Amino acid sequence: MIKNMKGILIIYILSISSSYSDNVELPADKHFDVIEFWITDSSAYRIKTFSIDLDIHVHSFKVDNQNEGVKVAEQTTPNSYGDIIKKEIKIELNGNETDKQLKEILKDNGLSGDFEIKDFVFWNPDLREYRTKTKPEKKLSTTKN
């Protein structure tokens, strides 16, 4: 159950499987990278997975409202990843969904895996254990170039 985790989760499924540490990008097979944004009324998180080595980068940033966070996601992600975005999914959660309802939400959006709850909501597509293993060289830009 996602108790009191009200927000919007934007998921970008990418057509690659990559490793940040090895600087490798391969066509995705059963495992693929994702970029996700968890957006609430006052904060947002950008989550990027690297499916080859199960690395994850999480950046938080302040927003004045959900619309601002959605705008950041929808402007910056296609600008940087447009040629490898396979699918975009937007899920609104009210914070009171039961586990059964969460499974239905995934199914309705053609997704497997499950949601993970940290300081943010994260869709884990393959239920593997992602951990931060590397640190990005560049700071996250939340403005359109």
N, C-alpha and C positions, 0 to 999 in steps of 0.2 A: 504494500500500500504506500502511496506517495502522500503522506500526511503533511498538509500545509505547504506543499511544494507547488504553488500555483504559478504557471508561466507558459511560455511558448517554447517548444523545442523545434528547431529547424535542422533538418538532417540533409546533408549533401553526400550522396553515395558516389564515390569516385571510381573511375574505370582502371585504377592502378592499384598495385600493391607495392609499398615502398619501405625503405629503411632510411631514416634520417642520418644515423651514424655512418652508414656505408655509402650514402649519397647514391642510392640505387632506386630506380623506378622500373617496374615490370608490369606488363598487362595483368590485370586482376584475374584470378581464377576463383576458387571458392572463398578466398579471403581477399578483402579489399579495404582500402583506406576510406575513412569518413572524416568529414568536417561537420561539426555540430555547434549550434548556438543554443544555450539555455538562457532565456530572457525573462526577467521578472519586471516589476514596475520600477525597480531602483538599481538593478545590477544585471550584468550579463556575463556569460562565460563563452569563450570560443574553445572548443575541444577538437584537436586534430589527432587522429590515430595513424600509426605507421604499422601496417599489418605484418610486415616481414619479421620485425624484431619485437613486436608487441609494445612499442614505445607510444607514449601519449604526451601531448603538450597541452596544457590548460592555461588559458589567459583569462583573467577577469578584468572587466572594465565597467565604469559607472555609466548608467543611462538615467535620463530624467523620467522616462516612461517606456513601456513596451514597444510602442511604435518607433521610437528612436533606435532601439536595439534591433528590431526587425529591419529597419532601413540600413543599418550598418551591415548586417548579414547579407541582405539582398544586393547591396551595392559593391561590397568589397570582395565577396566570394566569387561571383561570376567573373569579376575583373581579373582576379588572380588565377582562377582554376576553371574558367569557362570551357576550355577545350577538353577537360577530363571529368566534368560533372556528368554522371550517368543519370542521376535521378535526384530530385529535390522533394522533400516531404516536410510539411508543417503540421505540428501536432499541438493543440491547445489543451493544457491540463488544468483542471480546476482545484487540484490539491486534495480531493476527497475520493479519488478513484480506488476501487478495490483491486486486488490482484487479478480477479477475473476480468474486470473492466479493462485493465491495462493489457492483458493478453488479447482481448478483443480489439483494442486500439491497434496493436501491432498487426494482428491478422487483417484488419480492415485496410491497413496501409501496405499490405504485402510484405511485411517484415517478420523475420524470425528473431531469435535471440531474446533479450529481455532488457528492461530498464534497470540502471544502477543508480542509487541515490548516494550522493556525496554532499558537498555544499551546493551541488547542481544536479540536474537530472541528465543522465547519459544513456544513450541507446548502445548496448553492446551487441553487435550483430551476430557474433559467433560464440559468445560466452567464454572467450579466452581471457586470461588475466593480463590486462594492460597496466603498465607502470611507467612513470616518468624515468627515462634512462639517459636522455640527452637534454641539453639546454639549447634552445634556438639562438642563432647568432643575431637575428634581427628582432627588434621589438614589434609587437603587433600594431599595425596601423588600423585605426577605426574610421578612417576617412577614405573617400574614393579618390584614387589617383587621377 
